[in-house]
Amino acid sequence: MIWKTLALLSASAALAVPAVLVAGEEAAVEDRIPRPGPPPDVSPESVYEAVGRGIGFLVESQNPDGSWGGVRRTKGLNIMAHVPGSHHAFTAATTALAVEALCLYPRHSEEAEAAIDLAQDYLLEHLPRVRRATGTELYNVWAHAYAVKALLLLHERADGDDELQARLAEAIQGQVNRLEAFQFVDGGWGYYNFGMATAVSSGQPTSFTTGTALIALRQAKDAGYEVSELIVERALRSMFMQRLPDGSFVYSFGHRMRPRSEVSRPAGGLARAQVCNAAGRMWTGDEHVSDQDMIDWLDRMITRGFWLDQARKRPRPHEGHFANAGYYFYYGYYYAGEVARLLSEDDFAPRRNHLKQVLINLQEKDGSWWDFPLYDYHQPYGTALALSALYKMTGESDTDRL
């Protein structure tokens, strides 16, 4: 069913997405994509040091109950987040990201292992209460998606403990079911609904949130969990309908009708392209997302990353040029790490150090990484995203040394 639907996308895309290239220009796109120069020298020692400092920050910043983040360090301007539901979601999502990062570096320290154990207890206890906060705010979608990824790693870590694995398996399927339940009526997922407050959200799905959920569902399916084919089919159709002929993914479903607005141009979609390309490749193979597609957008992020960087640490969402928001930054590098795992070593190796150098250079003095002031969530989520990205960008021969 999925493949039949996707086969129709080429025909429907012409109706769904206004063309931005005229006949004869398609071949010129390749020539307009900037390519990075020779990769910088990034020593393994600098990576190991950065990883150690990042893990140290996560261990030291964990809350007593096992979670990360919280409703602290508020500022005069805060994003809309009703209590308690939105913060249940933010805390669960941040904790899941931290767990994933720590699990990727096994046996790093006894303190890190203890932090994982404590966080595991927190997730098993608190994930069941994560819901959408209001008819408008659906931040819980992020919590469900990242919880699936973290719980899968915890299940693997619990090898030999049948009772614990059974609890984790139940939690994984529960989070998969929650993701499916909160799919938007147009297919895909988003985290705001500014329309009617309906049981099935009538809001507009965003391309990148849809990609985030699809990757989590792909990993769950690969691990043997039950994932609805219909849900995946609708999500893929929604996401690919948001792709423009130049390879950009527009911000949300409604932006299909204004594809050259700033937010939907390549400079505004550097981070979105990574997650959407990874999700599309995982579910459809190279029929809809080729190696060259992924390479092109990595190269764009390497050579035009300043469009993301100029928004980093700005306190207002989307106040950067091309409507970039600060919280795009480490999210984009995190999913560039997912893309790295889908490319051959020959294709990714020339790009690895370009990306890793950015992360190493931006680490804070306290060992954290952060890109957007968000209550007390930004340092742990930024650190977790950067640590996971560094691991996934490291060649297989070197990961055991991390």
Buried (B, 14 or more C-beta within 10 A) or exposed (E): EBEEBBEEBEEEBEEBBEEEEEEEEEEEEEEEBEEBEEBEEBEEEBBBBBBBBBBBBBBEBBBEBBBBBBBEEEEEEEBEBEEEBBBBBBBBBBBBBBBBBBBBBBEBBEBBBEBBEBBBEBBBEBBEEBBBBEBBBBBBBBBBBBBBBBBBBBBEBBEEEEEBBEBBBEBBBBBBBBBBEBBBBBBBBBBBBEBEEEEEBBBBBBBBBBBBBBBBBBBBBEBEBEBBEEBBBBBBBBBBBBBBBBBBBBBBBBBBEEBEBBBBBBBBBBBBBBBBBBBBBBBBEEEBBEBEBBBBBBBBBBBBBEBBBBBBEBBEBBEBEBBBBBBBBBBBBBBBBBBBEBBEEEBBEBBBBBBBBBBBEBBBEEBBBBBBBBBBBBBBBBBBBBBBBBBBBBEEEEEEEB
